Amino acid sequence: MNGPWTAGLQIRGLDSTPIADFLCGRCGAHKRVTGRTEVAKFTSTNPAADHAKRCTPTVGAA
């Protein structure tokens, strides 16, 4: 995927094969899931809150 990425949860392709991406703006972690069932499960788990439990920030670290 080209272009600048924005941190957070992004979902696209709802009219065909859904794709959900989560990008952490603090540590750069990325997770992608594809398929209607997988996207529904992924979004129901609140990926941002789930990731925050184990996030190790690297942005701005000295």
C-alpha positions in Angstrom: 0.0 0.0 0.0 1.4 3.3 -1.0 1.1 6.8 0.5 1.3 8.1 4.0 -0.2 6.0 6.7 -2.3 7.4 9.5 -2.2 5.7 12.9 -5.3 3.9 14.1 -7.8 1.5 12.6 -8.7 1.7 9.0 -11.2 -0.5 7.2 -11.7 -0.6 3.4 -13.1 -2.9 0.7 -16.5 -3.3 2.3 -18.1 -3.9 -1.1 -15.8 -6.8 -1.9 -13.2 -8.3 0.4 -12.9 -6.3 3.6 -9.4 -5.4 4.9 -8.7 -3.9 8.3 -5.4 -2.4 9.2 -4.3 -1.2 12.7 -1.2 0.9 12.9 0.1 2.1 16.3 1.4 5.7 16.2 3.6 5.2 19.2 5.6 2.1 18.4 4.8 1.4 14.7 3.2 -2.0 15.2 1.0 -3.0 12.3 -1.6 -5.8 12.0 -3.8 -6.6 9.0 -6.7 -8.9 8.7 -8.7 -9.8 5.6 -12.1 -11.3 5.0 -15.5 -10.4 6.4 -15.5 -12.8 9.4 -11.9 -12.0 10.4 -12.5 -8.2 10.1 -15.6 -8.5 12.2 -13.8 -10.5 14.9 -10.8 -8.1 14.8 -12.9 -4.9 15.2 -15.0 -6.5 18.0 -11.8 -7.0 20.1 -11.0 -3.2 20.1 -7.5 -3.5 18.6 -6.3 -0.1 19.9 -7.1 -1.0 23.6 -5.8 -4.5 23.2 -2.5 -3.3 21.7 -2.1 -0.5 24.4 -1.6 -3.2 27.0 1.7 -4.3 25.5 2.8 -1.2 23.5 6.5 -0.3 23.9 6.8 3.3 22.4 9.8 3.9 20.2 8.7 7.3 18.7 10.6 10.1 20.3 12.8 7.8 22.3 16.3 9.2 23.0 
